[in-house]
Amino acid sequence: MAAAGGLPALLPAQTQLDYALLDAVSPQEKENLVYQHLRKVDGWERDLAAPDFGGDLEWLNTEGPISLYKDLCGKVVVLDFFTYCCINCMHLLPDLHALERKYSDKDGLLIVGVHSAKFPNEKVLDNIKSAVLRYNITHPVVNDADGKLWHELEVSCWPTLVILGPRGNMLFSLVGEGHTEKLFLFASIALRFYKEKGQIKDNKIAIKLYKDSLPPSPLLFPGKVTVDSSGNRVVIADTGHNRILVVQKNGQIVHTIGGPNSGRRDGRFSEAAFSSPQGVAIKNNIIYVADTENHLIRKIDLELKVVTTVAGIGIQGMDKEGGTKGEEQPISSPWDVVFGNSGTQEDAVLWVAMAGTHQIWALMLECGKLPKGSDLKKGTCLRFAGSGNEENRNNAYPHKAGFAQPSGLSLASEEPWNCLFVADSESSTVRMVSLKDGAVKHLVGGERDPLNLFAFGDVDGAGINAKLQHPLGVTWDKKRKLLYIADSYNHKIKVVDPKMKNCATLAGTGDASNVTGSSFTESTFNEPGGLCVEGNGCLLYVADTNNHQIKVLDLETKIVSMLPILTTEAFDVLDHPLAQKPNMASLPKLPKSAPNIQLPSLTVSPGQTLQFLLRLSLPEDSELNEEAPNSWFLTAEGNEWLLQGQTSSAEIKDVFNPPLIHLQLPSSCQSSEAVLSIRAFLYYCSKESSACMMKGISFNQPLQIASTNQGSTVQVELKYAF
């Protein structure tokens, strides 16, 4: 048999095997069928050969490009054709992780992710790198930006797995998600079959993980953010650290719940575990969490300091109707949560953006009714809108409407809106779900054909003429009657007037970078995933996901700043029995824009006292924010002996009264030279407006330590004007 062509040439044999497996009863029977299939395709006159990757493609998680026919000769290779926005591709990752745990390259198996972008933003290597880190992908990934491999193999949808033999010969394909049993069966029999033929090699493949080079940061890929009714507590889904943070508005951490490793555990804050949590909603001292990769809704009680599960069973559900009690109801990849009303009862419903089944669900927090629905018991979890088909279909009947990976929710309860706004990421639209009758309507983005999920772009305009690219978040500004959108893949924050359906860029240039401390139009973001407006409508908080930050947009002054995350240690001091509070909070890293001033070398001697006078001046018409942790601290990297027994940090209370920083050199010095760093953080606000800035500075003082006495005290003035 001549075996030319891509996957269509494999289809007849694959279909025959799939039908035979449906009729097979015992595991032995299934194994025999797969073995027979392998004997058949391995015996073809010509291998159905996969194309090589090509030397011009970019790679991640490897030390260099990989050749299918040189480096992977002698391996069973699983090609995972994926794109990082796709929820179905994410659902496949646990299966691939489990397969990697069972078989390594030494056993003869290697998984290669072939990233074939849907959106232009997904072609950029840095963005794929962020996704690889976010999803903890540890196998090699090739950036097939122009779809060369995709087209040559005639792949038709995401995700698609293609399993190759040790000669690069195609053996099996699996399209879509939910093929765990087949994946393990095909891989294990292929390894056995080719080991018997002596064609499997146990050589190692050079893996170099990007996550190993990632510097530590207070936040890692924060997905969503919300603020309580007082505006004093900000709740952050620190998605990459698998935890929830509750921080004061100055950034001081109040509670750390879960993390840093993923897991699934209820209990006290120090014991609880989450897996890539996203949406958060807070009322009084209760927080609800969309625990996305655990397929759960969790409840955090800040008074009792306990986490419980209120919906989901911990594994991905395929049910698209629901209706049972929350903790017995399987759900799929919840991505956002928001409180809603049931009749006259306030906050009696938790609305859920169920990205995994492309629907909007409801969890009843009290007994009550949904619009046009019958009485429901407290704890019931059920579908409210969306057929479960992935499409951009608006309909007066909520169950006939179609969503495409809804990922952000916001409630506008007042008339004339009385609706849920939905960021429908894969259709690149924002939609409205009426809370009177459930009717689903279009607001902005996309196009009229409900099956076209490729109508994306970056265009300001009205209704369907506006174009978005994979928006992940929405938030309603009650004060101004405006809706803000995290237009994630355009790296922008957009604003919509729902009355006129006008959509315009509010902040961001469209570049994926990290510029803060400037106007809305000059500031930049990197795939912002969530946002929220505080109650009085002054501040807009943005989870700037790939910049690992929470940005704060002052809606009055139009200035963007960063929320500093000031942590005392890895665990919540109040909640962790082993935690001991240090004297001083460890401070955030200096901003990239912070000046780094090199001082002239200073000759000193053992026992001598150094005094640094820190003279920092603020811009005119500015004043120090006394609520914020203005501080200085000393470091001596590689020469920590210099600081033993010294005061290495303190608060700066007043810039008009410069602090004097003392350092007494030890009487016996361990080195003849060292560098001392004096760093300072200041938070100051403009007197004319409420715009606040966080600034940092570093002074580097080289020391030459002489054996001869240089005198008792030396004073150095450290001067800088912001």
C-alpha positions as CSV (number, residue, x, y, z in Angstrom):
1,M,0.0,0.0,0.0
2,A,1.3,3.5,-0.9
3,A,1.0,5.6,2.2
4,A,1.2,9.2,1.0
5,G,-0.5,12.2,2.5
6,G,-1.4,13.5,5.9
7,L,-4.0,12.4,8.5
8,P,-6.7,11.7,5.9
9,A,-4.5,8.8,4.6
10,L,-4.5,7.3,8.1
11,L,-8.2,7.8,8.6
12,P,-9.5,4.5,7.1
13,A,-7.3,2.3,9.3
14,Q,-8.0,4.5,12.4
15,T,-11.7,4.4,11.8
16,Q,-11.7,0.6,11.5
17,L,-9.7,0.4,14.8
18,D,-12.1,2.9,16.6
19,Y,-15.2,0.9,15.6
20,A,-13.6,-2.4,16.6
21,L,-12.6,-1.0,20.0
22,L,-16.3,0.0,20.6
23,D,-17.3,-3.6,20.4
24,A,-14.3,-4.9,22.5
25,V,-15.2,-5.9,26.0
26,S,-12.0,-7.0,27.9
27,P,-8.7,-5.0,28.2
28,Q,-6.9,-8.0,26.6
29,E,-9.3,-7.8,23.5
30,K,-8.5,-4.0,23.2
31,E,-4.8,-4.6,23.4
32,N,-4.9,-7.3,20.7
33,L,-6.9,-5.0,18.4
34,V,-4.3,-2.2,18.8
35,Y,-1.5,-4.7,18.3
36,Q,-3.1,-5.9,15.0
37,H,-3.6,-2.3,13.9
38,L,0.1,-1.6,14.5
39,R,1.2,-4.7,12.6
40,K,-0.9,-3.5,9.7
41,V,0.3,0.1,9.5
42,D,3.9,-1.0,10.2
43,G,3.7,-3.4,7.3
44,W,2.6,-0.8,4.8
45,E,4.9,-0.7,1.7
46,R,5.7,2.9,2.5
47,D,5.6,4.6,5.9
48,L,2.9,7.3,6.3
49,A,5.7,9.7,7.3
50,A,5.3,12.9,9.3
51,P,7.2,15.9,8.0
52,D,10.3,17.0,10.0
53,F,9.9,20.1,12.1
54,G,12.2,22.2,10.0
55,G,15.3,24.0,11.3
56,D,13.8,27.5,11.2
57,L,11.1,26.9,13.8
58,E,11.4,28.3,17.4
59,W,11.5,25.9,20.3
60,L,10.7,26.1,24.0
61,N,11.9,23.8,26.8
62,T,14.8,22.5,24.8
63,E,18.5,23.4,24.4
64,G,18.0,23.9,20.7
65,P,15.9,22.7,17.7
66,I,14.9,19.1,17.6
67,S,14.8,16.9,14.4
68,L,12.2,14.2,14.2
69,Y,14.5,12.0,12.1
70,K,17.8,12.6,14.0
71,D,17.0,13.3,17.6
72,L,13.7,11.4,17.9
73,C,14.6,8.4,15.8
74,G,13.9,5.4,18.0
75,K,11.1,7.1,20.1
76,V,7.4,6.9,20.1
77,V,6.4,10.5,19.7
78,V,3.1,12.1,20.7
79,L,2.5,15.3,18.8
80,D,0.0,17.6,20.6
81,F,-1.4,20.1,18.2
82,F,-2.7,22.9,20.5
83,T,-3.2,26.6,20.8
84,Y,-3.0,28.1,24.3
85,C,-6.3,30.0,24.3
86,C,-8.3,26.8,23.8
87,I,-10.1,25.3,26.8
88,N,-10.3,21.8,25.2
89,C,-6.5,21.9,24.8
90,M,-6.1,22.8,28.5
91,H,-8.4,19.8,29.4
92,L,-6.0,17.5,27.6
93,L,-2.9,18.6,29.6
94,P,-3.6,16.5,32.7
95,D,-3.7,13.4,30.5
96,L,-0.3,14.4,28.9
97,H,1.2,15.1,32.3
98,A,0.0,11.7,33.5
99,L,1.5,10.0,30.4
100,E,4.8,11.7,31.0
101,R,4.8,10.5,34.6
102,K,4.3,6.9,33.4
103,Y,6.8,6.9,30.5
104,S,9.9,9.0,30.0
105,D,12.2,9.5,27.1
106,K,14.4,6.8,28.6
107,D,11.4,4.4,28.2
108,G,11.2,5.5,24.6
109,L,8.3,8.1,24.6
110,L,8.4,11.8,24.1
111,I,5.5,14.4,23.9
112,V,6.1,17.4,21.6
113,G,3.7,20.3,21.8
114,V,3.0,21.8,18.3
115,H,1.7,25.2,19.0
116,S,-0.5,26.2,16.0
117,A,-2.0,29.7,16.7
118,K,-5.6,30.7,16.3
119,F,-5.1,34.4,17.2
120,P,-2.2,36.6,15.8
121,N,-1.1,37.3,19.5
122,E,-0.5,33.5,19.9
123,K,2.1,33.4,17.3
124,V,4.5,35.5,19.4
125,L,7.1,33.2,21.1
126,D,7.1,35.2,24.4
127,N,3.4,34.8,24.7
128,I,3.7,31.1,24.1
129,K,6.5,31.0,26.7
130,S,4.1,32.6,29.2
131,A,1.4,30.0,28.5
132,V,4.0,27.1,28.8
133,L,4.9,28.5,32.2
134,R,1.2,29.1,33.2
135,Y,0.1,25.5,32.3
136,N,3.3,23.9,33.7
137,I,4.2,22.3,30.3
138,T,7.5,20.5,30.7
139,H,7.9,18.8,27.4
140,P,9.4,20.4,24.2
141,V,7.1,22.9,22.4
142,V,7.6,24.0,18.8
143,N,6.1,27.3,17.6
144,D,4.4,26.3,14.3
145,A,3.4,30.0,13.9
146,D,2.5,29.8,10.2
147,G,0.8,26.4,10.5
148,K,3.4,24.6,8.3
149,L,3.1,21.2,10.2
150,W,-0.6,21.8,10.7
151,H,-1.2,22.1,7.0
152,E,1.2,19.3,5.9
153,L,-0.5,16.8,8.2
154,E,-3.9,18.2,7.3
155,V,-4.9,18.7,11.0
156,S,-8.4,20.2,11.2
157,C,-9.1,21.1,14.8
158,W,-7.6,21.8,18.3
159,P,-6.6,19.7,20.1
160,T,-5.4,16.9,17.9
161,L,-2.9,14.2,19.0
162,V,-0.9,12.3,16.4
163,I,1.2,9.3,17.6
164,L,4.3,8.5,15.6
165,G,6.4,5.4,15.6
166,P,10.2,5.3,15.9
167,R,10.7,6.0,12.2
168,G,8.5,9.1,12.3
169,N,5.7,6.9,10.9
170,M,2.1,7.9,11.7
171,L,0.3,5.3,13.8
172,F,-2.8,6.9,15.4
173,S,-4.7,10.2,15.7
174,L,-7.0,11.4,18.5
175,V,-9.2,14.4,17.8
176,G,-10.7,16.5,20.6
177,E,-10.6,15.8,24.4
178,G,-11.8,12.9,26.5
179,H,-9.6,10.1,25.1
180,T,-7.6,9.3,28.2
181,E,-8.0,5.5,28.0
182,K,-7.2,5.4,24.2
183,L,-4.1,7.6,24.6
184,F,-2.6,5.3,27.3
185,L,-3.6,2.2,25.4
186,F,-2.1,3.4,22.1
187,A,1.1,4.6,23.7
188,S,1.8,1.5,25.8
189,I,1.1,-1.0,23.0
190,A,3.2,1.1,20.5
191,L,6.1,1.0,23.0
192,R,5.7,-2.8,23.5
193,F,5.4,-3.5,19.8
194,Y,8.5,-1.5,18.8
195,K,10.6,-2.8,21.7
196,E,9.9,-6.3,20.5
197,K,11.2,-5.2,17.1
198,G,14.3,-3.7,18.7
199,Q,13.6,-0.2,17.4
200,I,13.2,1.7,20.6
201,K,16.2,3.8,21.9
202,D,16.7,5.0,25.5
203,N,18.7,8.1,24.7
204,K,17.9,11.3,26.7
205,I,16.5,14.4,25.0
206,A,18.1,17.7,26.1
207,I,15.4,19.5,28.0
208,K,15.8,23.0,29.4
209,L,12.8,24.3,31.2
210,Y,11.9,28.0,31.0
211,K,10.3,27.8,34.4
212,D,13.7,27.1,36.0
213,S,15.0,30.5,34.8
214,L,11.9,32.4,36.1
215,P,12.9,34.9,38.8
216,P,10.8,34.7,42.0
217,S,8.0,37.3,42.2
218,P,5.2,38.0,44.7
219,L,2.6,37.1,42.0
220,L,2.7,34.6,39.2
221,F,0.2,34.9,36.3
222,P,-2.6,36.5,38.4
223,G,-5.8,35.7,36.6
224,K,-8.6,37.7,38.3
225,V,-9.0,40.4,40.9
226,T,-11.9,41.8,42.9
227,V,-12.4,44.3,45.7
228,D,-14.8,44.3,48.7
229,S,-17.6,46.9,49.1
230,S,-15.5,49.1,51.4
231,G,-12.7,49.2,48.8
232,N,-10.2,48.4,51.5
233,R,-9.6,44.7,50.7
234,V,-8.4,43.5,47.3
235,V,-8.8,39.8,46.5
236,I,-6.3,38.4,44.0
237,A,-6.4,35.0,42.3
238,D,-2.6,34.4,42.2
239,T,-3.2,31.7,39.6
240,G,0.4,30.6,39.0
241,H,1.0,30.2,42.7
242,N,-2.3,28.2,43.1
243,R,-3.5,30.5,45.9
244,I,-5.8,33.4,46.9
245,L,-4.4,36.6,48.4
246,V,-6.3,39.1,50.4
247,V,-4.4,42.4,50.5
248,Q,-5.0,45.9,51.9
249,K,-5.3,48.7,49.3
250,N,-1.6,49.6,50.1
251,G,-0.6,46.1,49.1
252,Q,0.1,44.6,52.6
253,I,-1.0,40.9,52.6
254,V,-3.7,40.1,55.1
255,H,-4.3,36.5,54.2
256,T,-2.5,33.9,52.0
257,I,-4.8,30.9,51.3
258,G,-3.4,27.8,49.6
259,G,-0.3,27.6,47.4
260,P,2.4,27.5,46.2
261,N,1.8,23.9,44.8
262,S,-1.4,22.8,43.1
263,G,-3.7,20.4,44.9
264,R,-7.3,19.8,46.0
265,R,-7.8,20.1,49.8
266,D,-10.4,21.8,52.0
267,G,-9.5,22.9,55.5
268,R,-7.6,25.6,57.3
269,F,-5.9,28.3,55.2
270,S,-2.5,26.7,55.7
271,E,-3.7,23.3,54.6
272,A,-6.0,24.3,51.7
273,A,-5.0,23.7,48.1
274,F,-6.2,25.0,44.8
275,S,-5.3,24.4,41.2
276,S,-4.9,27.5,38.9
277,P,-7.8,29.4,40.5
278,Q,-9.4,32.2,38.4
279,G,-12.6,34.1,39.3
280,V,-13.1,35.5,42.8
281,A,-16.1,37.2,44.4
282,I,-16.3,38.7,47.9
283,K,-19.1,39.7,50.2
284,N,-18.5,40.6,53.8
285,N,-16.1,37.9,55.0
286,I,-17.0,35.2,52.4
287,I,-15.0,34.7,49.1
288,Y,-16.2,32.4,46.4
289,V,-13.5,31.0,44.0
290,A,-13.6,29.5,40.6
291,D,-11.0,26.7,41.2
292,T,-10.5,26.2,37.5
293,E,-8.3,23.2,37.1
294,N,-9.9,21.3,40.0
295,H,-13.3,21.9,38.3
296,L,-14.7,23.2,41.6
297,I,-16.3,26.2,43.2
298,R,-14.7,26.9,46.6
299,K,-15.9,29.0,49.6
300,I,-13.4,30.9,51.8
301,D,-14.6,32.0,55.2
302,L,-12.2,34.8,56.4
303,E,-13.6,34.7,60.0
304,L,-13.3,30.9,60.5
305,K,-10.2,30.8,58.3
306,V,-11.6,27.7,56.5
307,V,-12.0,26.6,52.9
308,T,-14.8,24.4,51.8
309,T,-16.1,23.0,48.4
310,V,-19.6,24.1,47.4
311,A,-19.8,22.8,43.8
312,G,-18.0,20.2,41.7
313,I,-16.6,16.8,42.4
314,G,-12.9,17.5,41.6
315,I,-12.8,16.0,38.1
316,Q,-14.0,17.4,34.8
317,G,-17.7,16.9,34.2
318,M,-19.4,16.6,30.9
319,D,-23.0,17.3,32.2
320,K,-24.5,20.3,30.4
321,E,-27.7,20.5,32.4
322,G,-26.9,20.2,36.1
323,G,-29.6,20.5,38.7
324,T,-28.2,18.4,41.6
325,K,-26.7,19.6,44.9
326,G,-23.5,21.6,44.3
327,E,-21.0,19.2,45.9
328,E,-22.5,16.2,43.9
329,Q,-22.7,18.1,40.6
330,P,-19.8,17.6,38.1
331,I,-18.7,20.9,36.5
332,S,-16.1,21.8,33.9
333,S,-13.4,24.6,34.1
334,P,-15.3,27.4,35.9
335,W,-13.5,30.6,35.0
336,D,-15.3,33.4,36.7
337,V,-17.9,34.0,39.5
338,V,-20.1,36.9,40.4
339,F,-22.9,37.5,42.9
340,G,-26.5,38.0,41.7
341,N,-30.0,38.4,43.1
342,S,-32.9,35.9,43.2
343,G,-36.1,37.9,43.1
344,T,-35.9,40.4,45.9
345,Q,-33.1,38.4,47.7
346,E,-29.8,40.1,47.3
347,D,-26.7,38.0,46.5
348,A,-28.7,34.8,46.6
349,V,-27.1,33.4,43.4
350,L,-23.6,32.9,42.3
351,W,-23.3,33.2,38.6
352,V,-20.5,31.0,37.0
353,A,-18.8,31.4,33.6
354,M,-18.4,27.7,32.9
355,A,-15.7,27.9,30.2
356,G,-15.3,24.1,29.9
357,T,-18.9,23.6,28.6
358,H,-19.4,27.0,27.0
359,Q,-22.3,28.0,29.3
360,I,-23.4,30.3,32.1
361,W,-24.4,28.4,35.3
362,A,-25.9,29.3,38.6
363,L,-25.2,28.1,42.1
364,M,-28.1,28.8,44.5
365,L,-26.7,30.3,47.7
366,E,-30.2,30.5,49.1
367,C,-33.6,29.0,48.1
368,G,-35.2,30.9,45.3
369,K,-35.9,31.2,41.6
370,L,-33.9,32.0,38.5
371,P,-35.5,34.2,35.8
372,K,-38.4,32.4,34.2
373,G,-37.6,29.3,36.3
374,S,-39.2,27.3,39.1
375,D,-38.3,27.1,42.8
376,L,-34.8,25.8,43.5
377,K,-33.3,24.6,46.7
378,K,-30.2,26.2,48.3
379,G,-27.1,24.5,47.0
380,T,-28.5,23.6,43.6
381,C,-26.1,24.0,40.7
382,L,-27.4,24.2,37.2
383,R,-27.1,25.5,33.7
384,F,-28.8,28.9,33.0
385,A,-27.8,29.9,29.5
386,G,-25.9,28.2,26.6
387,S,-26.6,25.0,24.7
388,G,-23.1,23.7,25.3
389,N,-22.2,24.0,21.6
390,E,-19.1,26.3,21.1
391,E,-20.6,29.1,19.0
392,N,-21.5,32.8,19.0
393,R,-25.3,32.4,18.9
394,N,-27.7,34.9,20.4
395,N,-31.2,33.8,21.2
396,A,-34.3,34.9,23.2
397,Y,-34.3,31.4,24.7
398,P,-31.2,31.1,27.0
399,H,-30.8,27.3,26.5
400,K,-30.7,27.8,22.7
401,A,-28.0,30.5,22.8
402,G,-24.3,29.5,22.3
403,F,-21.2,30.7,23.9
404,A,-17.5,30.1,23.1
405,Q,-15.5,29.7,26.3
406,P,-17.1,32.4,28.5
407,S,-14.3,33.7,30.8
408,G,-15.5,36.9,32.5
409,L,-18.7,38.0,34.2
410,S,-20.0,41.3,35.6
411,L,-23.5,42.2,36.9
412,A,-25.4,45.4,36.1
413,S,-28.5,44.9,38.3
414,E,-30.0,48.4,37.7
415,E,-32.5,49.3,35.0
416,P,-32.5,49.5,32.0
417,W,-29.7,46.9,31.9
418,N,-30.6,44.3,34.5
419,C,-28.2,41.8,32.9
420,L,-25.0,39.8,33.2
421,F,-22.2,41.0,30.9
422,V,-20.1,38.1,29.6
423,A,-16.6,38.2,28.1
424,D,-16.9,35.4,25.6
425,S,-13.3,34.8,24.8
426,E,-13.2,32.4,21.8
427,S,-15.8,34.4,19.8
428,S,-14.0,37.7,20.7
429,T,-17.3,39.3,21.8
430,V,-19.0,40.7,24.9
431,R,-22.6,39.5,25.3
432,M,-25.5,40.4,27.6
433,V,-27.7,37.9,29.4
434,S,-31.0,39.4,30.5
435,L,-31.9,38.7,34.2
436,K,-35.6,39.2,33.4
437,D,-36.0,36.4,30.9
438,G,-32.5,35.0,30.1
439,A,-32.4,36.3,26.6
440,V,-28.8,36.4,25.2
441,K,-27.9,39.5,23.2
442,H,-24.8,40.8,21.4
443,L,-23.0,43.9,22.7
444,V,-19.7,44.4,20.9
445,G,-17.2,42.4,18.8
446,G,-17.5,39.2,16.6
447,E,-19.8,39.0,13.6
448,R,-23.3,37.8,12.7
449,D,-22.5,34.3,11.6
450,P,-22.8,32.3,14.9
451,L,-20.3,29.6,13.7
452,N,-17.5,32.1,12.8
453,L,-15.2,32.2,15.8
454,F,-12.4,34.0,13.8
455,A,-14.0,37.5,13.7
456,F,-11.4,39.2,15.8
457,G,-9.1,42.2,15.6
458,D,-8.4,45.5,17.4
459,V,-10.9,48.1,16.1
460,D,-12.7,50.8,18.1
461,G,-16.2,51.2,17.0
462,A,-19.9,50.4,17.7
463,G,-21.5,47.0,18.1
464,I,-20.4,44.5,15.5
465,N,-18.0,47.0,13.9
466,A,-15.8,46.9,17.1
467,K,-13.3,44.1,17.1
468,L,-11.7,42.5,20.2
469,Q,-9.1,39.6,20.5
470,H,-9.9,37.0,23.1
471,P,-11.2,39.2,25.9
472,L,-11.1,37.5,29.3
473,G,-12.6,40.0,31.7
474,V,-15.4,42.6,32.1
475,T,-16.5,44.9,35.0
476,W,-19.4,47.3,35.3
477,D,-18.8,50.9,36.5
478,K,-22.1,51.8,38.3
479,K,-21.1,55.4,38.8
480,R,-20.4,56.1,35.1
481,K,-22.7,53.5,33.6
482,L,-19.8,52.1,31.6
483,L,-18.4,48.6,31.0
484,Y,-14.6,48.0,31.0
485,I,-13.1,45.0,29.1
486,A,-9.8,43.2,29.6
487,D,-9.1,42.8,25.8
488,S,-6.5,40.3,26.7
489,Y,-4.8,39.4,23.4
490,N,-4.8,43.1,22.3
491,H,-3.0,44.0,25.6
492,K,-5.6,46.7,26.2
493,I,-8.3,47.9,28.5
494,K,-11.4,49.0,26.6
495,V,-14.5,50.8,27.6
496,V,-18.1,50.4,26.3
497,D,-21.1,52.6,26.6
498,P,-23.8,49.9,26.5
499,K,-26.5,52.5,25.5
500,M,-24.7,53.4,22.3
501,K,-22.7,50.1,22.0
502,N,-19.6,52.2,21.5
503,C,-16.3,50.5,22.2
504,A,-13.1,52.5,22.6
505,T,-9.5,51.9,23.9
506,L,-9.2,53.3,27.5
507,A,-5.6,52.2,28.3
508,G,-2.7,50.3,26.7
509,T,-0.8,50.9,23.4
510,G,-1.4,47.3,22.1
511,D,2.3,46.4,22.8
512,A,2.8,43.5,25.1
513,S,5.2,45.2,27.6
514,N,5.2,46.7,31.1
515,V,5.1,50.5,31.3
516,T,3.6,52.0,34.5
517,G,3.6,55.3,36.3
518,S,2.3,57.1,33.2
519,S,-0.9,58.1,31.5
520,F,-3.5,55.5,30.2
521,T,-2.4,56.0,26.6
522,E,1.3,55.4,27.3
523,S,1.0,52.5,29.8
524,T,1.2,49.0,28.6
525,F,-0.1,45.5,29.6
526,N,0.6,41.9,28.7
527,E,-2.5,39.7,28.3
528,P,-4.6,41.2,31.2
529,G,-7.0,38.6,32.4
530,G,-9.4,40.3,34.8
531,L,-10.4,43.6,36.2
532,C,-12.8,45.3,38.8
533,V,-13.9,48.8,39.8
534,E,-14.0,49.7,43.4
535,G,-17.4,50.8,44.8
536,N,-16.8,54.6,44.6
537,G,-15.7,54.4,41.0
538,C,-12.3,56.0,41.4
539,L,-10.0,53.0,40.9
540,L,-9.9,50.2,38.3
541,Y,-7.8,47.2,39.3
542,V,-6.4,45.1,36.5
543,A,-4.8,41.6,36.8
544,D,-2.0,42.1,34.3
545,T,-1.4,38.4,34.0
546,N,1.8,38.0,32.0
547,N,3.4,40.9,33.8
548,H,2.7,39.2,37.2
549,Q,1.2,42.4,38.6
550,I,-2.0,44.1,39.7
551,K,-2.2,47.5,37.9
552,V,-4.2,50.3,39.4
553,L,-5.9,52.7,36.9
554,D,-7.0,56.0,38.5
555,L,-10.2,56.8,36.5
556,E,-10.0,60.5,37.7
557,T,-6.4,61.4,36.9
558,K,-5.9,58.8,34.1
559,I,-2.6,57.6,35.7
560,V,-1.6,53.9,35.9
561,S,0.4,52.6,38.9
562,M,1.3,49.2,40.3
563,L,-0.2,47.7,43.5
564,P,2.9,46.6,45.5
565,I,2.5,43.2,47.1
566,L,4.2,43.4,50.5
567,T,4.7,40.0,51.9
568,T,5.9,39.0,55.3
569,E,6.7,35.4,54.2
570,A,5.4,32.5,52.2
571,F,2.6,31.8,54.6
572,D,-0.1,34.0,56.2
573,V,1.2,35.0,59.6
574,L,-2.2,34.7,61.2
575,D,-3.1,31.4,59.7
576,H,0.1,29.3,59.7
577,P,1.1,27.7,63.0
578,L,4.8,27.6,62.1
579,A,5.1,31.1,60.7
580,Q,7.1,33.6,62.7
581,K,6.8,37.2,61.8
582,P,10.1,38.8,60.9
583,N,11.0,42.3,62.1
584,M,10.5,43.8,58.6
585,A,8.3,42.9,55.6
586,S,10.4,41.8,52.7
587,L,9.9,44.4,50.0
588,P,9.0,44.1,46.3
589,K,11.7,44.1,43.7
590,L,12.7,47.6,42.4
591,P,10.8,48.6,39.3
592,K,12.8,48.3,36.1
593,S,12.7,52.0,35.7
594,A,14.3,52.6,39.1
595,P,17.6,54.5,39.0
596,N,20.7,52.5,39.9
597,I,23.3,54.9,41.1
598,Q,26.9,53.8,41.3
599,L,28.9,55.7,44.0
600,P,32.6,56.2,44.0
601,S,34.6,53.6,45.9
602,L,35.2,54.2,49.6
603,T,38.2,53.0,51.5
604,V,37.2,51.9,55.1
605,S,38.7,49.9,57.9
606,P,37.4,47.2,60.3
607,G,35.4,48.6,63.2
608,Q,34.7,51.9,61.4
609,T,31.2,53.4,61.4
610,L,29.6,54.4,58.1
611,Q,26.7,56.9,58.1
612,F,24.5,57.3,55.0
613,L,22.3,60.4,54.9
614,L,19.4,59.6,52.6
615,R,18.2,62.9,51.1
616,L,15.3,62.1,48.7
617,S,13.0,64.9,47.4
618,L,9.6,64.5,45.8
619,P,8.2,66.4,42.8
620,E,6.6,69.8,43.5
621,D,3.0,69.6,44.8
622,S,3.5,66.0,46.0
623,E,3.4,64.5,49.4
624,L,4.4,61.2,51.0
625,N,1.6,58.7,51.3
626,E,2.0,58.0,55.0
627,E,-0.3,54.9,54.9
628,A,2.1,53.1,52.5
629,P,5.2,51.2,53.6
630,N,7.9,53.8,52.7
631,S,11.2,52.1,53.6
632,W,14.9,51.8,53.1
633,F,16.9,48.7,53.4
634,L,20.5,47.5,53.1
635,T,21.8,44.5,51.2
636,A,25.3,43.2,50.6
637,E,25.0,40.3,48.1
638,G,27.8,37.7,48.7
639,N,29.0,39.6,51.7
640,E,26.1,39.2,54.1
641,W,28.6,39.1,57.1
642,L,28.7,42.9,56.8
643,L,25.1,43.2,58.0
644,Q,25.2,40.7,60.9
645,G,23.7,42.4,64.0
646,Q,23.0,45.6,62.1
647,T,19.7,47.4,61.5
648,S,19.2,46.6,57.8
649,S,15.8,48.2,57.2
650,A,13.5,50.9,58.6
651,E,10.5,53.0,57.7
652,I,10.9,56.4,56.1
653,K,8.4,58.7,57.9
654,D,9.3,62.1,56.5
655,V,11.4,63.1,53.5
656,F,12.0,66.6,55.0
657,N,13.8,64.9,57.9
658,P,16.3,62.6,56.1
659,P,17.1,59.3,57.8
660,L,20.6,58.6,58.8
661,I,21.6,55.0,58.2
662,H,24.3,53.6,60.4
663,L,26.6,50.6,59.6
664,Q,29.5,49.6,61.8
665,L,32.0,47.4,60.1
666,P,32.9,44.2,62.0
667,S,36.2,44.2,63.8
668,S,37.4,41.3,61.7
669,C,36.3,41.6,58.0
670,Q,36.1,38.5,55.8
671,S,36.9,40.2,52.5
672,S,39.1,43.1,51.3
673,E,36.3,44.4,49.1
674,A,32.5,44.4,49.1
675,V,29.5,46.3,47.6
676,L,26.8,47.7,49.9
677,S,23.4,48.5,48.4
678,I,21.1,51.0,49.9
679,R,17.6,50.8,48.4
680,A,14.5,52.9,49.1
681,F,10.9,52.7,48.2
682,L,8.6,55.8,48.3
683,Y,4.9,56.1,47.7
684,Y,3.8,59.6,47.1
685,C,0.6,61.4,45.8
686,S,0.0,64.5,43.9
687,K,-1.7,67.2,46.1
688,E,-3.9,68.3,43.2
689,S,-5.3,64.9,42.4
690,S,-5.4,61.4,44.0
691,A,-2.8,60.0,41.6
692,C,-0.3,58.0,43.6
693,M,3.1,56.7,42.5
694,M,5.4,54.0,43.8
695,K,9.1,54.8,43.1
696,G,12.3,53.0,44.0
697,I,16.0,53.8,43.9
698,S,19.2,51.9,44.5
699,F,22.6,53.4,45.6
700,N,25.6,51.0,45.2
701,Q,28.5,51.7,47.5
702,P,31.8,49.8,46.7
703,L,34.0,49.4,49.8
704,Q,37.7,48.8,49.8
705,I,38.6,47.4,53.3
706,A,42.1,48.5,54.3
707,S,44.0,47.0,57.3
708,T,45.2,50.5,58.5
709,N,42.8,52.6,60.6
710,Q,40.9,55.2,58.5
711,G,39.4,57.1,61.5
712,S,36.2,56.6,63.4
713,T,33.2,57.8,61.4
714,V,32.7,58.5,57.7
715,Q,29.5,60.1,56.3
716,V,28.1,59.7,52.8
717,E,25.3,61.8,51.4
718,L,22.8,59.9,49.2
719,K,20.9,62.5,47.2
720,Y,18.2,62.1,44.6
721,A,15.2,64.1,43.3
722,F,12.2,62.1,41.9
